[in-house]
Amino acid sequence: MGEPYGWSTLALYERMQAPFGEQGIQVEYLRNESKLNAYKAWKKRHVL
């Protein structure tokens, strides 16, 4: 479905072969508050 937009598996694989930062793909962190409690519970058990 994504091939007409350049989002086929092959097209993405080829872009990912470029050096980091030159791939032309923007990665943006979006905090998900609904998942925060799960992270806090994991951190409580695993982080010193």
C-alpha positions in Angstrom: 0.0 0.0 0.0 2.8 2.4 0.8 4.8 1.9 -2.4 3.3 4.8 -4.3 4.5 7.1 -1.5 8.0 5.6 -1.2 7.2 3.6 1.9 7.6 0.1 0.6 9.9 -2.3 2.5 12.5 -2.1 -0.2 12.5 1.7 -0.3 12.8 2.0 3.5 15.6 -0.6 3.5 17.5 1.3 0.9 17.1 4.6 2.9 18.3 2.9 6.1 21.6 1.9 4.4 22.7 5.5 4.4 24.8 6.8 7.3 22.8 7.8 10.4 21.5 11.3 10.1 21.5 11.1 6.3 18.6 8.7 5.9 16.0 11.4 5.4 13.7 9.9 8.1 12.7 12.1 11.0 12.4 10.3 14.4 10.4 12.2 16.9 9.8 11.2 20.5 6.1 11.5 21.5 5.6 10.8 25.2 2.7 8.5 25.9 1.3 9.2 29.4 -0.8 6.1 29.4 2.4 4.0 29.3 4.2 5.9 32.1 3.0 3.7 35.0 4.4 0.6 33.3 7.8 2.3 32.9 7.8 3.5 36.5 7.0 -0.1 37.7 9.9 -1.5 35.5 12.3 1.2 36.7 11.5 0.5 40.3 12.4 -3.1 39.9 15.5 -2.8 37.6 17.3 0.5 38.3 19.5 0.8 41.3 
